[in-house]
Amino acid sequence: MQSHSEVRPKKRKKARDLVLGHKCIEVCQSRGNSTKYLFKYDLGSNSCVFEDDGLMKKPVKSTLCHELEKYINEMDKTSPQTWNEVNTVYLVDVMAYIRKVAVRNLHTFGDLCTAFIQMIMHICKYADRIDFIFDSYVEMSIKDSERIRRSNTKPIEISTIKDDTPLPVMMDAFFGVQEKTKPSCKNVSD
């Protein structure tokens, strides 16, 4: 919990930013310039897009869901009484779940793939369909900033990954690589 002494400087900084932003708008309008042009730039010391460390702010996923829900009409909704008849579909965030796999007793990427698939099959045992979602880290995107924020170690690259390729000792260094070959799980059985 923040003390009053910590909150006051933040409030003062926000108040100064508001005054500065208002002055910038007035100057822009008095010179006959469009505010549309002005709003391409940050008007205060705090950016609504970037953190203090220069990385993009991470969006709140629940806010995105709420925005998407606004476009659902009554015809799109199903009542709880009909849920038994509805097909069950799972969306699996591959990186989120592959990071949950305990790699302590695993030796190869084939072992990792087998453990990952077994975990997903256990979680999604009643699924009619499973969709696997892979992250894409486009340079200078929100996801790229998230990758940089997560990685505490220097990334290591493995150019060819097969079932019998040994797992890196430091998996976090492997996960931090921007582009890599995805492990082949062709020979993995249930």
C-alpha positions in Angstrom: 0.0 0.0 0.0 1.3 3.4 -0.9 1.8 6.1 1.7 0.4 9.6 1.3 3.9 10.9 0.6 4.3 8.6 -2.4 0.9 9.4 -3.8 1.2 13.3 -3.7 4.2 13.6 -6.1 2.3 11.4 -8.6 -0.8 13.6 -8.3 1.3 16.7 -8.8 3.0 15.2 -11.8 -0.3 14.4 -13.4 -1.7 17.9 -12.6 1.5 19.4 -14.3 1.0 17.1 -17.3 -2.6 18.2 -17.6 -1.7 21.9 -17.5 1.2 21.4 -20.0 -1.1 19.4 -22.3 -3.8 22.1 -22.2 -1.2 24.8 -23.0 0.1 22.8 -26.0 -3.4 22.5 -27.3 -4.0 26.2 -26.9 -0.7 27.1 -28.7 -1.5 24.7 -31.5 -5.0 26.2 -32.0 -3.8 29.8 -31.8 -1.3 29.1 -34.6 -4.0 27.7 -36.8 -2.7 24.1 -36.7 -4.8 21.0 -36.5 -5.0 19.3 -33.1 -5.1 16.0 -35.1 -1.4 16.7 -36.0 -0.6 17.6 -32.3 -2.0 14.4 -31.0 0.6 12.4 -32.8 2.9 13.3 -30.0 2.9 12.8 -26.2 1.7 16.0 -24.5 3.0 15.1 -21.1 5.9 13.3 -19.4 3.8 10.1 -19.0 3.1 8.1 -22.2 -0.1 6.2 -22.4 1.8 3.8 -24.8 5.2 3.3 -23.2 6.5 2.4 -19.8 9.3 4.3 -18.1 11.8 1.7 -19.3 10.9 2.4 -22.9 8.9 -0.8 -23.5 5.3 -0.7 -24.7 2.7 -1.1 -22.0 1.0 -4.5 -21.8 -2.7 -4.3 -22.6 -5.2 -5.8 -20.2 -6.7 -8.8 -22.0 -10.0 -8.6 -20.0 -10.5 -5.1 -21.4 -10.2 -6.4 -24.9 -12.8 -9.1 -24.1 -15.2 -6.5 -22.8 -14.8 -4.5 -26.0 -15.4 -7.6 -28.1 -18.5 -8.5 -26.1 -20.1 -5.2 -27.1 -20.5 -6.6 -30.6 -22.4 -9.8 -29.5 -26.1 -9.6 -30.0 -28.8 -11.6 -28.2 -28.9 -14.1 -31.1 -25.2 -15.0 -30.6 -25.7 -15.9 -26.9 -26.6 -19.4 -25.8 -28.5 -20.1 -22.6 -27.0 -22.3 -19.9 -29.7 -25.0 -20.6 -28.3 -25.5 -24.1 -24.6 -25.7 -23.1 -24.7 -29.5 -23.0 -25.4 -29.6 -26.7 -22.8 -27.1 -27.6 -19.5 -28.3 -29.0 -16.6 -27.6 -26.6 -13.6 -25.8 -28.2 -10.4 -25.0 -26.3 -7.9 -22.3 -27.3 -4.5 -23.2 -26.1 -1.8 -20.6 -25.6 1.1 -22.8 -26.5 3.9 -20.8 -24.9 1.9 -20.3 -21.7 1.4 -24.0 -21.3 4.8 -25.2 -22.5 6.3 -23.0 -19.8 4.2 -24.9 -17.3 5.6 -28.3 -18.3 8.0 -29.6 -15.6 11.2 -30.1 -17.6 13.3 -31.4 -14.7 13.1 -35.1 -15.8 12.9 -34.4 -19.6 15.9 -34.8 -21.8 14.8 -34.1 -25.4 12.4 -31.9 -27.4 10.5 -35.1 -28.1 10.0 -35.6 -24.4 8.9 -32.0 -24.0 6.3 -32.4 -26.9 5.0 -35.7 -25.3 4.6 -34.0 -21.9 3.0 -31.0 -23.4 0.5 -33.0 -25.5 -0.3 -35.2 -22.5 -1.0 -32.1 -20.4 -3.3 -30.6 -23.0 -5.1 -33.8 -23.6 -5.8 -34.1 -19.8 -7.0 -30.5 -19.6 -9.1 -30.7 -22.8 -10.4 -34.2 -22.4 -14.0 -33.3 -23.3 -13.0 -31.1 -26.3 -14.6 -31.4 -29.7 -11.9 -29.2 -31.1 -8.5 -27.8 -29.8 -6.9 -24.8 -31.4 -3.3 -24.1 -30.7 -2.2 -20.4 -30.6 1.4 -19.5 -31.2 2.8 -16.1 -30.2 4.3 -13.9 -32.9 6.9 -11.3 -31.8 6.8 -8.6 -34.4 9.7 -6.2 -33.8 8.6 -3.0 -31.9 5.2 -4.5 -31.0 3.5 -5.0 -27.7 4.4 -8.7 -27.8 8.0 -7.9 -28.5 8.1 -5.7 -25.5 6.6 -8.5 -23.4 9.3 -10.9 -24.7 12.0 -8.5 -23.7 10.5 -7.9 -20.3 10.2 -11.7 -19.6 13.8 -12.6 -20.7 16.3 -12.4 -17.8 19.0 -14.2 -19.7 20.8 -13.8 -23.0 18.8 -15.8 -25.6 20.3 -19.0 -27.1 19.3 -20.2 -30.6 18.9 -23.7 -31.8 18.8 -23.9 -35.5 17.5 -27.5 -36.0 15.1 -29.1 -33.6 14.2 -32.7 -33.9 12.6 -35.2 -31.5 16.0 -36.3 -30.2 17.5 -32.8 -29.9 18.6 -32.3 -26.3 16.8 -29.7 -24.3 18.9 -26.6 -23.3 19.9 -26.5 -19.7 18.5 -23.0 -19.4 15.1 -23.2 -21.0 14.4 -19.5 -20.3 17.3 -18.6 -22.6 15.7 -20.7 -25.3 12.2 -19.2 -24.8 13.7 -15.7 -25.1 14.7 -16.2 -28.7 12.8 -14.0 -31.1 12.6 -16.5 -34.0 13.2 -20.2 -33.8 12.2 -23.4 -35.3 9.2 -25.0 -33.6 9.7 -28.5 -32.2 8.4 -31.3 -34.3 5.8 -33.3 -32.5 4.9 -35.6 -35.4 5.8 -38.9 -33.7 4.1 -38.1 -30.4 1.3 -40.5 -29.5 -1.5 -40.1 -26.9 
